[in-house]
Amino acid sequence: MSDSLPPEDALAAAESEAAPASTARPPEDARTSARNLEAFPANPPARKATLGEVCEINPRLPKDHGLQDDSEVAFVPMAAVSEINADIAQRLTRPFAEVRRGYTPFAEGDVLFAKISPCMENGKVALARDLAGGRGFGSTEFHVLRAREAVLPEWIYYFLRQKRFRNAARRSFTGTAGQQRVPAAHMAGAAIPVPELAHQRRVVEMLGCSDGMVRLQRRSRALTELVAPALLADLFGDPASNPMGWPVVKLGELLDGIDSGKSPRCHDRPKTENEWGVLRLSALKNALYDESDHKTLPETERPDTRNEVRAGDLLISRKNTMELVGTPAYVWETRGRILLPDLIFRLRLRPDAGVHPLYLWAMLRAPAVRRGLQLLASGTAASMPNISKERLRTLRVMVPSADLQETFAQRVAGLHVVAQQQDAALSRAKAIFEALLARAYES
């Protein structure tokens, strides 16, 4: 159940190969994008302006704000803004007295744009809606944009979500590494098309519908990921209490070995087809394997093929934050030439262990087992927690009957097929949204 982009739709590819070149049909996602772009309102001639001309940048709290010390106001720290959905994901409030100093003020309808790296590059931007008391206060690392009469707040919001805007903003960074920020002067000077309000309304309505489809697909995918943990608890019981009395053994008794790779200095880019890659630690995310998250092995480094990732591998991170250390992932498929780093282990099960790798993957995700893994981690306050091979072997796990494990594995494999279809649908929805977004602000 990978987060990476799925392969092309097989039926569309077959159609393209089978038809003559002059009549071949484009893939389904391309046809869908074309239909959406045809329905998109044509861009009329629009005057060019700067954000500073059509927005108030970082407006101050007015003196006649009408707030009392005990007035409840919205509170938006940086962590409350989702870089995935570009919205305020956590709805928090604070008394005005607690936030009147040291925080950035904003109001209903303002747009929040993260100015600091890496939050800016990751896409942290949000439209302030449904604020408690109509006003909010947030991180000082936000730029606040308040639309004037010529533009809708949504027109500014979607403009800032463009990748090309963020790329340009990144080139304007000031400050040292780790503390780089987009200056307010860059925001004020950025050029933006300003069509008539009626056209803006039509465009943002269509963008909102397309964005909503992406969110629905993403939500559907997230719900699918909840099924396997629920199925594990239903078939085998909670590992914390083991209500069905399954045998419990040390993980080391089930293993032929634990492999680990190397992490040489690599090129910070994806590999080409004939190059070798080395996984990043972040390739294991949400208990899923994301092969696209890798670096490229230099030509001067000889790949150790013993450490190549293979389909069917069960991986686990040995070092990370306390929340993420011990994250497992099952490798459903691989395109090859990808190597293990030194921060990720591969668990090699004994053929006679009586444990299915998909069962063990799900068991290592269970909250009780996750807590056990965290307790095995060691490290100083200045370093990330680390689980040694010796300690990992002492982890105690339930071993249910083989036939019940096989039933579980078959159901999880079925869920993987559903997840692949959802990944493909999500990728199509995101491609359509990005195409519409680019079209909206064309000159």
VOPAGU-2260 file (C-alpha; in pm, 1 decimal, decimal comma):
REM VOPAGU-2260
SITE   aa  ch    i         X         Y         Z
SITE  MET   A    0       0,0       0,0       0,0
SITE  SER   A    1     247,7     255,2    -122,3
SITE  ASP   A    2     212,4     630,3    -126,2
SITE  SER   A    3     412,1     647,6    -447,5
SITE  LEU   A    4     256,1     718,2    -785,1
SITE  PRO   A    5      87,5     405,2    -931,6
SITE  PRO   A    6     174,0     260,8   -1275,8
SITE  GLU   A    7     -30,7     368,5   -1576,7
SITE  ASP   A    8    -376,2     225,2   -1614,3
SITE  ALA   A    9    -332,1    -109,6   -1791,7
SITE  LEU   A   10    -643,4     -77,8   -2005,9
SITE  ALA   A   11    -547,5     270,2   -2128,4
SITE  ALA   A   12    -194,3     152,0   -2205,6
SITE  ALA   A   13    -330,0    -146,8   -2397,6
SITE  GLU   A   14    -560,7      78,9   -2598,7
SITE  SER   A   15    -269,4     307,4   -2683,7
SITE  GLU   A   16     -45,7      20,8   -2798,1
SITE  ALA   A   17    -317,1    -154,3   -2998,1
SITE  ALA   A   18    -446,3     147,5   -3192,0
SITE  PRO   A   19    -271,5     305,9   -3492,1
SITE  ALA   A   20     -65,2     612,0   -3404,5
SITE  SER   A   21    -311,0     848,1   -3570,9
SITE  THR   A   22    -612,2     717,2   -3375,3
SITE  ALA   A   23    -458,7     605,5   -3043,0
SITE  ARG   A   24    -652,7     732,4   -2743,6
SITE  PRO   A   25    -470,1     910,1   -2460,8
SITE  PRO   A   26    -471,7     750,8   -2111,0
SITE  GLU   A   27    -788,9     799,0   -1908,7
SITE  ASP   A   28    -637,1    1055,0   -1671,7
SITE  ALA   A   29    -525,6    1263,4   -1971,5
SITE  ARG   A   30    -874,0    1242,9   -2126,9
SITE  THR   A   31   -1030,9    1345,3   -1794,2
SITE  SER   A   32    -788,3    1637,3   -1757,9
SITE  ALA   A   33    -866,9    1748,4   -2111,6
SITE  ARG   A   34   -1241,2    1743,8   -2043,8
SITE  ASN   A   35   -1195,5    1947,9   -1727,1
SITE  LEU   A   36    -972,6    2201,5   -1901,9
SITE  GLU   A   37   -1226,0    2235,9   -2185,9
SITE  ALA   A   38   -1495,0    2317,8   -1926,6
SITE  PHE   A   39   -1267,8    2566,0   -1749,7
SITE  PRO   A   40   -1366,0    2930,3   -1804,2
SITE  ALA   A   41   -1147,7    3091,8   -2069,0
SITE  ASN   A   42    -916,5    3351,3   -1918,8
SITE  PRO   A   43   -1033,1    3697,8   -2034,4
SITE  PRO   A   44    -783,9    3980,7   -2066,5
SITE  ALA   A   45    -682,3    4070,9   -1711,8
SITE  ARG   A   46    -474,8    4352,0   -1573,2
SITE  LYS   A   47    -155,6    4267,6   -1393,1
SITE  ALA   A   48    -102,8    4384,1   -1038,2
SITE  THR   A   49     120,2    4299,2    -745,5
SITE  LEU   A   50       7,1    4124,1    -430,6
SITE  GLY   A   51      93,9    4442,6    -242,8
SITE  GLU   A   52    -152,8    4635,9    -458,7
SITE  VAL   A   53    -446,5    4395,7    -419,6
SITE  CYS   A   54    -375,0    4278,8     -62,8
SITE  GLU   A   55    -277,8    4424,6     268,6
SITE  ILE   A   56      33,2    4234,9     373,3
SITE  ASN   A   57      64,5    4155,7     744,8
SITE  PRO   A   58    -206,5    4397,6     863,8
SITE  ARG   A   59    -190,9    4514,5    1222,4
SITE  LEU   A   60    -464,4    4452,1    1476,6
SITE  PRO   A   61    -687,4    4762,7    1465,9
SITE  LYS   A   62    -707,0    4971,1    1780,7
SITE  ASP   A   63   -1085,3    4937,2    1786,4
SITE  HIS   A   64   -1074,2    4554,9    1776,0
SITE  GLY   A   65   -1339,8    4527,4    2047,1
SITE  LEU   A   66   -1175,3    4228,9    2216,8
SITE  GLN   A   67   -1169,9    4182,5    2593,0
SITE  ASP   A   68    -899,9    3992,4    2779,9
SITE  ASP   A   69   -1132,4    3695,6    2823,4
SITE  SER   A   70   -1261,1    3700,5    2462,1
SITE  GLU   A   71   -1210,7    3364,1    2289,5
SITE  VAL   A   72   -1013,9    3395,7    1964,4
SITE  ALA   A   73    -881,3    3141,2    1715,0
SITE  PHE   A   74    -525,3    3021,2    1777,8
SITE  VAL   A   75    -323,6    2878,1    1486,5
SITE  PRO   A   76      30,8    2758,6    1555,0
SITE  MET   A   77     227,0    2638,2    1252,1
SITE  ALA   A   78     150,9    2274,5    1334,0
SITE  ALA   A   79    -223,7    2343,3    1307,0
SITE  VAL   A   80    -197,4    2412,0     931,3
SITE  SER   A   81    -199,7    2102,3     710,4
SITE  GLU   A   82      49,3    2093,6     425,0
SITE  ILE   A   83    -151,6    1805,0     279,7
SITE  ASN   A   84    -492,9    1972,7     254,1
SITE  ALA   A   85    -375,5    2336,5     279,0
SITE  ASP   A   86    -622,0    2420,9     555,7
SITE  ILE   A   87    -643,8    2477,5     930,0
SITE  ALA   A   88    -657,6    2117,4    1047,5
SITE  GLN   A   89    -669,5    2188,5    1422,7
SITE  ARG   A   90    -930,5    2428,4    1554,8
SITE  LEU   A   91    -785,5    2581,9    1870,6
SITE  THR   A   92    -891,7    2882,0    2078,4
SITE  ARG   A   93    -723,2    3097,7    2341,2
SITE  PRO   A   94    -830,2    3393,7    2557,4
SITE  PHE   A   95    -722,5    3717,2    2391,7
SITE  ALA   A   96    -505,0    3805,5    2693,1
SITE  GLU   A   97    -281,3    3501,4    2622,5
SITE  VAL   A   98    -210,0    3582,8    2258,3
SITE  ARG   A   99    -231,0    3961,4    2225,8
SITE  ARG   A  100     149,7    3983,4    2229,3
SITE  GLY   A  101     404,2    3764,4    2053,5
SITE  TYR   A  102     168,0    3628,5    1787,8
SITE  THR   A  103      55,2    3729,4    1439,0
SITE  PRO   A  104    -298,9    3871,6    1423,2
SITE  PHE   A  105    -540,8    3788,2    1141,8
SITE  ALA   A  106    -912,9    3803,3    1073,5
SITE  GLU   A  107   -1192,5    3613,7     899,8
SITE  GLY   A  108   -1113,6    3575,2     528,8
SITE  ASP   A  109    -738,8    3638,2     557,8
SITE  VAL   A  110    -490,5    3403,2     391,8
SITE  LEU   A  111    -205,5    3255,2     598,7
SITE  PHE   A  112     117,6    3171,9     415,9
SITE  ALA   A  113     411,8    3002,4     592,3
SITE  LYS   A  114     721,9    3210,2     526,9
SITE  ILE   A  115     986,7    2985,3     687,1
SITE  SER   A  116    1164,4    2684,5     537,0
SITE  PRO   A  117    1069,1    2398,2     508,0
SITE  CYS   A  118     705,7    2483,7     589,5
SITE  MET   A  119     679,9    2714,2     288,6
SITE  GLU   A  120     812,4    2455,8      41,4
SITE  ASN   A  121     584,3    2191,3     194,2
SITE  GLY   A  122     278,7    2402,5     109,7
SITE  LYS   A  123     154,0    2532,0     442,7
SITE  VAL   A  124    -109,9    2784,3     338,9
SITE  ALA   A  125    -465,9    2826,1     464,6
SITE  LEU   A  126    -773,9    3042,2     427,4
SITE  ALA   A  127    -896,6    3165,4     766,7
SITE  ARG   A  128   -1265,2    3073,8     789,0
SITE  ASP   A  129   -1512,8    3025,5    1076,9
SITE  LEU   A  130   -1281,7    3186,4    1332,2
SITE  ALA   A  131   -1397,0    3209,4    1692,2
SITE  GLY   A  132   -1491,1    3571,4    1741,9
SITE  GLY   A  133   -1394,1    3650,3    1382,1
SITE  ARG   A  134   -1029,8    3700,9    1476,5
SITE  GLY   A  135    -726,4    3482,1    1521,2
SITE  PHE   A  136    -364,3    3483,8    1629,3
SITE  GLY   A  137     -94,3    3251,0    1509,3
SITE  SER   A  138     271,2    3179,5    1455,0
SITE  THR   A  139     497,6    3473,2    1376,4
SITE  GLU   A  140     623,5    3259,2    1086,2
SITE  PHE   A  141     306,4    3333,9     885,6
SITE  HIS   A  142     265,1    3608,5     632,9
SITE  VAL   A  143     -96,5    3732,2     641,8
SITE  LEU   A  144    -263,3    3853,7     322,6
SITE  ARG   A  145    -591,7    4044,1     343,3
SITE  ALA   A  146    -768,0    4082,3       9,2
SITE  ARG   A  147    -879,5    4428,6    -100,1
SITE  GLU   A  148   -1190,1    4499,3    -311,6
SITE  ALA   A  149   -1040,7    4390,9    -646,4
SITE  VAL   A  150    -981,2    4026,5    -550,3
SITE  LEU   A  151   -1153,4    3744,6    -366,3
SITE  PRO   A  152    -968,8    3587,1     -72,2
SITE  GLU   A  153    -999,9    3250,7    -251,7
SITE  TRP   A  154    -829,0    3398,4    -559,5
SITE  ILE   A  155    -527,6    3485,3    -341,8
SITE  TYR   A  156    -540,4    3150,0    -160,5
SITE  TYR   A  157    -523,4    2941,2    -478,0
SITE  PHE   A  158    -261,1    3171,2    -629,8
SITE  LEU   A  159     -31,6    3101,3    -334,1
SITE  ARG   A  160     -85,8    2725,6    -368,8
SITE  GLN   A  161      85,8    2714,9    -706,4
SITE  LYS   A  162     416,7    2530,3    -709,7
SITE  ARG   A  163     564,3    2793,2    -937,9
SITE  PHE   A  164     483,9    3063,5    -681,6
SITE  ARG   A  165     653,3    2864,1    -404,0
SITE  ASN   A  166     955,0    2798,8    -629,5
SITE  ALA   A  167     989,5    3171,5    -691,4
SITE  ALA   A  168     943,7    3243,2    -320,4
SITE  ARG   A  169    1219,7    2997,8    -238,0
SITE  ARG   A  170    1461,4    3189,3    -461,1
SITE  SER   A  171    1390,0    3500,2    -252,5
SITE  PHE   A  172    1489,8    3339,7      79,9
SITE  THR   A  173    1692,0    3542,4     325,1
SITE  GLY   A  174    1864,9    3416,5     638,7
SITE  THR   A  175    2087,2    3121,3     724,8
SITE  ALA   A  176    2023,6    2754,4     658,1
SITE  GLY   A  177    1743,4    2622,4     877,7
SITE  GLN   A  178    1612,7    2974,5     940,0
SITE  GLN   A  179    1542,9    3091,8     585,3
SITE  ARG   A  180    1233,8    3302,3     524,5
SITE  VAL   A  181    1041,3    3464,1     239,5
SITE  PRO   A  182    1067,5    3843,0     293,5
SITE  ALA   A  183     751,2    4050,1     297,9
SITE  ALA   A  184     893,2    4257,8      11,4
SITE  HIS   A  185     889,7    3952,6    -216,3
SITE  MET   A  186     527,7    3883,8    -129,9
SITE  ALA   A  187     428,8    4243,8    -195,0
SITE  GLY   A  188     608,1    4253,0    -530,8
SITE  ALA   A  189     479,9    3923,0    -674,1
SITE  ALA   A  190     277,1    3975,2    -993,1
SITE  ILE   A  191     -77,9    3834,7   -1005,3
SITE  PRO   A  192    -345,5    3852,4   -1279,1
SITE  VAL   A  193    -658,7    4036,6   -1167,4
SITE  PRO   A  194    -963,1    3953,4   -1385,5
SITE  GLU   A  195   -1315,5    4074,5   -1312,4
SITE  LEU   A  196   -1468,8    3944,6    -988,2
SITE  ALA   A  197   -1730,5    3744,3   -1179,3
SITE  HIS   A  198   -1454,9    3547,1   -1353,6
SITE  GLN   A  199   -1271,1    3499,2   -1024,9
SITE  ARG   A  200   -1587,7    3353,0    -871,9
SITE  ARG   A  201   -1632,9    3102,9   -1154,9
SITE  VAL   A  202   -1269,4    2994,7   -1137,9
SITE  VAL   A  203   -1246,3    2953,1    -760,5
SITE  GLU   A  204   -1572,4    2757,7    -762,1
SITE  MET   A  205   -1428,2    2510,8   -1012,0
SITE  LEU   A  206   -1096,3    2492,6    -827,0
SITE  GLY   A  207   -1287,4    2429,7    -503,6
SITE  CYS   A  208   -1475,9    2139,0    -660,9
SITE  SER   A  209   -1155,0    1985,9    -796,1
SITE  ASP   A  210    -975,2    2039,0    -465,0
SITE  GLY   A  211   -1270,3    1876,2    -288,7
SITE  MET   A  212   -1235,8    1566,4    -507,2
SITE  VAL   A  213    -870,0    1536,6    -406,8
SITE  ARG   A  214    -966,9    1558,4     -38,8
SITE  LEU   A  215   -1237,5    1293,2     -80,1
SITE  GLN   A  216    -995,8    1055,3    -252,9
SITE  ARG   A  217    -735,5    1115,9      15,2
SITE  ARG   A  218    -992,1    1053,2     289,6
SITE  SER   A  219   -1105,4     731,5     123,1
SITE  ARG   A  220    -743,4     612,6     106,9
SITE  ALA   A  221    -686,7     696,0     474,2
SITE  LEU   A  222    -996,6     497,9     576,6
SITE  THR   A  223    -867,9     193,1     388,4
SITE  GLU   A  224    -549,6     205,3     596,6
SITE  LEU   A  225    -758,8     168,2     912,9
SITE  VAL   A  226    -904,6    -166,3     804,7
SITE  ALA   A  227    -595,1    -385,1     854,6
SITE  PRO   A  228    -537,1    -278,6    1219,8
SITE  ALA   A  229    -907,5    -335,6    1294,0
SITE  LEU   A  230    -894,3    -677,0    1126,2
SITE  LEU   A  231    -583,7    -768,3    1328,3
SITE  ALA   A  232    -760,6    -688,9    1655,7
SITE  ASP   A  233   -1074,4    -874,5    1546,8
SITE  LEU   A  234    -898,3   -1198,3    1445,1
SITE  PHE   A  235    -622,0   -1215,8    1705,4
SITE  GLY   A  236    -719,2    -984,8    1993,5
SITE  ASP   A  237    -524,5    -699,6    2149,6
SITE  PRO   A  238    -152,8    -788,9    2180,5
SITE  ALA   A  239    -142,3    -600,4    2510,9
SITE  SER   A  240    -372,4    -851,5    2683,4
SITE  ASN   A  241    -361,2   -1150,6    2443,3
SITE  PRO   A  242    -721,0   -1249,9    2528,8
SITE  MET   A  243    -709,2   -1559,8    2306,1
SITE  GLY   A  244    -401,1   -1700,2    2477,6
SITE  TRP   A  245    -176,7   -1726,7    2172,8
SITE  PRO   A  246     183,6   -1838,3    2229,1
SITE  VAL   A  247     421,3   -1546,6    2287,5
SITE  VAL   A  248     786,7   -1568,3    2179,9
SITE  LYS   A  249    1082,3   -1337,8    2134,1
SITE  LEU   A  250    1114,3   -1192,6    1786,1
SITE  GLY   A  251    1467,5   -1327,3    1759,2
SITE  GLU   A  252    1334,1   -1685,3    1776,5
SITE  LEU   A  253    1142,4   -1625,4    1451,6
SITE  LEU   A  254    1431,2   -1477,5    1252,8
SITE  ASP   A  255    1710,9   -1611,1    1037,6
SITE  GLY   A  256    1875,2   -1273,1    1062,7
SITE  ILE   A  257    1848,6    -894,7    1060,0
SITE  ASP   A  258    2009,2    -714,8     766,7
SITE  SER   A  259    2122,5    -353,5     757,1
SITE  GLY   A  260    2273,4    -154,1     474,1
SITE  LYS   A  261    2507,0     140,1     435,2
SITE  SER   A  262    2453,0     511,9     391,4
SITE  PRO   A  263    2735,8     655,9     180,2
SITE  ARG   A  264    2729,4    1017,6      66,0
SITE  CYS   A  265    2476,9    1023,3    -219,6
SITE  HIS   A  266    2344,9    1256,5    -487,7
SITE  ASP   A  267    2034,5    1435,3    -360,3
SITE  ARG   A  268    1814,6    1342,0    -657,7
SITE  PRO   A  269    1611,0    1044,2    -782,8
SITE  LYS   A  270    1807,9     777,2    -965,1
SITE  THR   A  271    1782,3     705,0   -1335,4
SITE  GLU   A  272    1684,4     360,3   -1463,1
SITE  ASN   A  273    2040,2     224,0   -1469,5
SITE  GLU   A  274    2161,1     386,3   -1148,1
SITE  TRP   A  275    2132,2     256,9    -792,3
SITE  GLY   A  276    1945,2     432,7    -515,1
SITE  VAL   A  277    1967,8     427,3    -135,3
SITE  LEU   A  278    1648,3     461,6      66,4
SITE  ARG   A  279    1599,8     761,3     288,8
SITE  LEU   A  280    1476,8     699,1     642,7
SITE  SER   A  281    1152,2     874,0     547,2
SITE  ALA   A  282    1080,3     600,6     289,3
SITE  LEU   A  283     912,4     419,2     580,1
SITE  LYS   A  284     615,2     639,8     655,0
SITE  ASN   A  285     280,6     554,3     817,8
SITE  ALA   A  286     386,4     186,8     807,4
SITE  LEU   A  287     405,6     208,3     425,4
SITE  TYR   A  288     698,6     169,7     186,9
SITE  ASP   A  289     764,9     463,7     -47,3
SITE  GLU   A  290    1041,3     365,3    -286,9
SITE  SER   A  291    1043,1     708,2    -451,6
SITE  ASP   A  292    1195,5     849,2    -131,3
SITE  HIS   A  293    1559,9     771,4    -207,3
SITE  LYS   A  294    1894,1     925,7    -302,2
SITE  THR   A  295    2124,3     822,7    -584,9
SITE  LEU   A  296    2438,7     620,3    -523,6
SITE  PRO   A  297    2745,9     790,0    -676,0
SITE  GLU   A  298    2913,4     615,7    -970,8
SITE  THR   A  299    3227,3     577,6    -758,5
SITE  GLU   A  300    3041,5     362,3    -502,7
SITE  ARG   A  301    3005,7     -10,2    -574,7
SITE  PRO   A  302    2652,6    -130,1    -481,9
SITE  ASP   A  303    2635,6    -418,5    -235,5
SITE  THR   A  304    2361,9    -625,6    -400,9
SITE  ARG   A  305    2312,6    -824,1     -78,9
SITE  ASN   A  306    2138,4    -513,8      52,9
SITE  GLU   A  307    1903,8    -470,6    -244,5
SITE  VAL   A  308    1538,7    -431,0    -143,0
SITE  ARG   A  309    1317,4    -711,4    -275,7
SITE  ALA   A  310     943,6    -767,2    -303,7
SITE  GLY   A  311     819,8    -941,0      11,1
SITE  ASP   A  312    1078,2    -777,5     239,1
SITE  LEU   A  313     971,0    -668,8     587,2
SITE  LEU   A  314    1154,6    -350,7     686,3
SITE  ILE   A  315    1171,5    -156,9    1011,9
SITE  SER   A  316    1339,4     172,9    1101,9
SITE  ARG   A  317    1603,1     134,9    1372,1
SITE  LYS   A  318    1653,7     506,6    1435,9
SITE  ASN   A  319    1413,1     800,7    1429,1
SITE  THR   A  320    1218,3    1025,7    1663,4
SITE  MET   A  321    1057,5     847,7    1958,0
SITE  GLU   A  322     723,8     864,0    1779,8
SITE  LEU   A  323     856,9     703,9    1460,1
SITE  VAL   A  324    1136,6     471,9    1571,4
SITE  GLY   A  325    1053,4     111,2    1490,0
SITE  THR   A  326     818,0     198,8    1201,6
SITE  PRO   A  327     759,4    -117,4     993,2
SITE  ALA   A  328     678,6    -146,6     621,3
SITE  TYR   A  329     605,4    -436,0     387,8
SITE  VAL   A  330     750,3    -418,2      35,8
SITE  TRP   A  331     470,2    -514,4    -202,8
SITE  GLU   A  332     673,4    -439,2    -512,7
SITE  THR   A  333     995,2    -274,0    -621,5
SITE  ARG   A  334    1141,6    -148,3    -947,6
SITE  GLY   A  335    1484,0    -274,4    -843,6
SITE  ARG   A  336    1826,3    -121,7    -782,1
SITE  ILE   A  337    1727,8      18,4    -442,6
SITE  LEU   A  338    1954,6     -45,2    -141,9
SITE  LEU   A  339    1895,3     -49,8     232,3
SITE  PRO   A  340    2052,4     236,8     430,4
SITE  ASP   A  341    2212,6     182,9     768,6
SITE  LEU   A  342    1904,0     324,9     948,1
SITE  ILE   A  343    1662,3      57,8     820,1
SITE  PHE   A  344    1666,8    -309,7     911,3
SITE  ARG   A  345    1533,8    -600,8     705,1
SITE  LEU   A  346    1382,4    -882,9     911,8
SITE  ARG   A  347    1448,6   -1226,9     758,2
SITE  LEU   A  348    1195,7   -1478,9     889,8
SITE  ARG   A  349    1290,1   -1844,2     935,9
SITE  PRO   A  350    1102,4   -2064,9     685,3
SITE  ASP   A  351     978,3   -2282,8     973,7
SITE  ALA   A  352     889,9   -1991,8    1203,6
SITE  GLY   A  353     515,7   -2026,2    1139,9
SITE  VAL   A  354     478,3   -1650,1    1095,0
SITE  HIS   A  355     345,9   -1479,0     784,3
SITE  PRO   A  356     534,1   -1155,4     702,9
SITE  LEU   A  357     206,6    -965,1     649,4
SITE  TYR   A  358      86,4   -1072,7     992,3
SITE  LEU   A  359     414,5    -963,3    1152,3
SITE  TRP   A  360     402,0    -629,9     966,1
SITE  ALA   A  361      54,1    -562,5    1102,0
SITE  MET   A  362     152,2    -678,9    1450,6
SITE  LEU   A  363     448,7    -440,0    1457,5
SITE  ARG   A  364     200,5    -157,5    1380,7
SITE  ALA   A  365     -24,2    -241,2    1676,6
SITE  PRO   A  366     -18,5      27,7    1950,9
SITE  ALA   A  367      89,9    -214,1    2225,3
SITE  VAL   A  368     380,0    -344,7    2017,0
SITE  ARG   A  369     473,8       9,8    1911,1
SITE  ARG   A  370     505,0     100,1    2279,6
SITE  GLY   A  371     726,7    -203,4    2330,0
SITE  LEU   A  372     951,9     -97,0    2044,5
SITE  GLN   A  373     982,4     253,0    2186,7
SITE  LEU   A  374    1086,7     110,1    2522,1
SITE  LEU   A  375    1366,1     -81,8    2347,2
SITE  ALA   A  376    1507,4     238,7    2196,8
SITE  SER   A  377    1803,2     407,8    2359,2
SITE  GLY   A  378    1985,8     734,6    2300,4
SITE  THR   A  379    2092,4    1058,7    2461,1
SITE  ALA   A  380    1891,4    1379,4    2469,1
SITE  ALA   A  381    2109,1    1509,2    2183,4
SITE  SER   A  382    2056,1    1206,9    1956,7
SITE  MET   A  383    1761,0    1025,1    1802,3
SITE  PRO   A  384    1641,1     705,2    1975,4
SITE  ASN   A  385    1799,6     391,5    1830,5
SITE  ILE   A  386    1704,3      21,3    1851,8
SITE  SER   A  387    1994,5    -221,7    1834,2
SITE  LYS   A  388    1962,1    -563,5    1668,9
SITE  GLU   A  389    2016,0    -730,2    2005,6
SITE  ARG   A  390    1733,8    -538,8    2171,8
SITE  LEU   A  391    1501,7    -583,6    1875,7
SITE  ARG   A  392    1538,6    -960,8    1903,0
SITE  THR   A  393    1398,2    -944,5    2257,8
SITE  LEU   A  394    1064,2    -796,2    2147,6
SITE  ARG   A  395     782,3   -1030,7    2246,7
SITE  VAL   A  396     516,4   -1107,5    1985,7
SITE  MET   A  397     207,0   -1329,9    1967,9
SITE  VAL   A  398     217,3   -1625,5    1727,6
SITE  PRO   A  399    -138,3   -1730,4    1630,6
SITE  SER   A  400    -225,7   -2038,0    1425,1
SITE  ALA   A  401     -81,3   -2046,0    1073,5
SITE  ASP   A  402    -419,7   -2093,3     904,9
SITE  LEU   A  403    -564,2   -1783,2    1075,2
SITE  GLN   A  404    -255,5   -1584,0     978,2
SITE  GLU   A  405    -305,5   -1697,9     617,7
SITE  THR   A  406    -668,2   -1581,6     627,1
SITE  PHE   A  407    -551,4   -1244,2     757,2
SITE  ALA   A  408    -280,5   -1216,2     489,3
SITE  GLN   A  409    -528,7   -1288,3     208,8
SITE  ARG   A  410    -759,7   -1014,6     332,3
SITE  VAL   A  411    -473,1    -768,6     362,3
SITE  ALA   A  412    -365,7    -853,6       7,3
SITE  GLY   A  413    -719,8    -774,7    -106,2
SITE  LEU   A  414    -699,5    -441,5      75,0
SITE  HIS   A  415    -374,8    -369,3    -107,7
SITE  VAL   A  416    -551,6    -406,7    -443,1
SITE  VAL   A  417    -817,2    -160,2    -326,9
SITE  ALA   A  418    -543,6      76,1    -205,3
SITE  GLN   A  419    -369,2      63,7    -543,4
SITE  GLN   A  420    -692,6     161,6    -716,3
SITE  GLN   A  421    -739,8     445,3    -467,7
SITE  ASP   A  422    -381,0     561,6    -521,5
SITE  ALA   A  423    -445,7     575,6    -895,6
SITE  ALA   A  424    -768,7     771,3    -845,3
SITE  LEU   A  425    -594,9    1010,2    -605,4
SITE  SER   A  426    -310,8    1067,1    -850,4
SITE  ARG   A  427    -558,3    1146,7   -1127,2
SITE  ALA   A  428    -751,9    1386,5    -902,9
SITE  LYS   A  429    -431,6    1567,7    -802,4
SITE  ALA   A  430    -314,1    1591,3   -1163,7
SITE  ILE   A  431    -647,4    1744,8   -1267,0
SITE  PHE   A  432    -634,2    1997,8    -981,3
SITE  GLU   A  433    -274,8    2099,3   -1062,7
SITE  ALA   A  434    -363,3    2139,7   -1431,8
SITE  LEU   A  435    -664,6    2357,7   -1347,9
SITE  LEU   A  436    -458,8    2560,4   -1101,5
SITE  ALA   A  437    -192,7    2630,4   -1362,7
SITE  ARG   A  438    -459,2    2723,2   -1618,9
SITE  ALA   A  439    -633,7    2963,3   -1377,6
SITE  TYR   A  440    -340,8    3203,5   -1352,8
SITE  GLU   A  441    -210,3    3186,9   -1709,2
SITE  SER   A  442    -151,9    3526,5   -1863,6
